[in-house]
Each structure stands twice: as C-alpha cells, then as structure tokens.
Amino acid sequence: MNTQAIASPDARADTAPLPASKPDHPLRETLKIFLKNKSAAGGLILLTIILLGTTIGPALYGVDAYEMVWMPLSPPGDGTPLGTDYIGRDILAGILIGGRVTLIVGAASAVMTIVIGILVGAFSGFFGGRVDAALMKFTEFFQVLPSLLLAMVLVTIFSPSIGTIIFAIGIVGWAQVARLTRAEFLRIGNLEYVKAARAAGARDGYLMFRVILPGSLPPIIVSSALVTGASILFEAGLGYLGLGDPNTLSWGMIIGQNQNYLLDAWWTVTCPGIAIFLTVLAISLIGDGINDALNPRARKRA
C-alpha cells in the first residue's frame, strides 16, 4: 500500500504560483517616475503657473501694460504691486504681457532648432561618408561662430520682429542637437533590428524616421528642455540689447529699457529678471526629471 500523502485540492491551491501582475504601459511608467521626482514635479507646477499667468493673467489683472498708470519709478506697493517703470507703466502688467512674447519666441525658436538639428544629424549619421563629412563641416562652422553675435546680425539685417527673432535664434542653436542626433543614429544604425529592416528592403526614409528616429528620441527630448531654456535667454538678451520687436514688450526689453535706473529703481529690472530666472529654472528641472524618467537605471529603481 502506498503511504505517500496525497495533497488535497486546498493544499495545491495554496502552493500554486500567483499570476504575474501586468506591467505598466511605458508612457505611464515614465510619468510615474517623473512625478516621483519632487524637483521635476515642482518645476512642472512652477511652469504651469507661469503659463497661466502669461495667458490669462493680463485679462484678470486688467491693466494696460503700454499706458502710463502711475508716477514714473514708483516703488512696489505705491499704487501698483510691483511698481512702475521709467515712464510710469505698470511693471506687473508688463511682466504678464511680456511673458507671452518671451515664451512664444523661446518655444518656437526651440522647435526650429530641434527640427533643423534632427534633420542634419539624421542625414549625417544615416548616410555617412561624404554626406557625413560635409554636414559635420557645416555644423562645425555654426559651432565656432559666436551665437549671440550672429543672431544680432541676422535680426539687424532683416529688421527686428517676432518672426525674425525666432528665425535668428533657431538658425544659430541647432548644432548641438545635430551632433547628438548623429551620435544616436550611428549607434542605433548598427543594431540588429535596423539591419533586419534594411535587409527586408525598407526604404531609407522609412529606416530613418520610422525605425531609427523613435529610438533616438529620449536624449533628444531631454536636450529639447535645455534648448528651450537657452532660447528664452537668447530672446531676453536680444531684447535687452534693443533688438526685440519694438511693437511688443518682452522681459528682456523691459530690463533693457530700465537698466539706467537700476540703482534708483531696482524693481524695474529685478522683477522681470526673476521671471526669466524662474522660467528657465522650471524648464531645467523638468528636463532633469525627463532625463531620470527615461533613464533605464531609474526605471529599475522605481
């Protein structure tokens, strides 16, 4: 007689392995890691406040940023929350309306910079050879030129306007993105799945923008945050030098127009300067958070 105990159904049920939990969607996992980063979440909140302030703030505040509303160089609290500038315009109203121009120029020029950089880097890294050599020489030419000086020349030649400033900033800042994209295309182009797609007869355009580019996007997305912050600083610099659109206010233009009164009326320069600092800081924190969220090591820790 067999004396081996026969396990009961309940015992077998207790020892049965539990079903594996369904893994999160990659985008949801990335967002979860991003939001766990307190600095990145703080930067996102700060940037949201700035965007809301520049979009709906002027309508809520209800003060015309281009009209004299109080005595010139009045300090904060003396009839206006942040004081007035050298001709009596409300500083807070100027910051709210000027932020629109600064952010639009910064974002649009950053998009132009990234598109040019991706195209140049993609063609260079994909085709290699003479195409790579020619495009890298072209890229090096823009890298050795003083970016701000070149932007000033372009704005001066084509007359200051929002479109001209976007073009000038976008045309001088793409070299770094191009080099990063080229490096990613060279790395991913040698992977097995790309070779398999090429052997299957995929066309060059499909390989570049449907196979290789998606894998190259994580570092490019991180670099986009840095490019956007740099574009905002470029716009502020051009506005400070008097090369902004004369028909609109921007943060850099407010600083430039009031720079001679810094010692007597510090608020005219400090307040828009703080706005620029906080905006670039928020974008930088978001960029760091995206970098951590797209980092495979951070995913393992999460």
Protein Blocks (a to p, Z undefined) as FASTA:
>chain_A
ZZbdcddfklmmmmpccdddddddfklmmmmmmmmpmklmmmmmmmmmmmmmmmmmmmmn
opafkbcfbdehiaehihpanbpafkopafklmmmmmmmmmmmmmmmmmmmmmmmmmmmm
mmmmmngmmllmmmmmmmmmmmmpcfklmmmmmmmmnopafklmmmmmmmmmmmmmmmmm
mmmmmmmmmpmklmmmmmnopafklmmmmmmmmmmmmmmmmmmmmmmmmmmmmmmmmmmn
opacfkbccfklmmmmmmmmmmmmmmlmmmmmmmmmmmmmmmmmmmmmmmmmmpmklmmm
ZZ
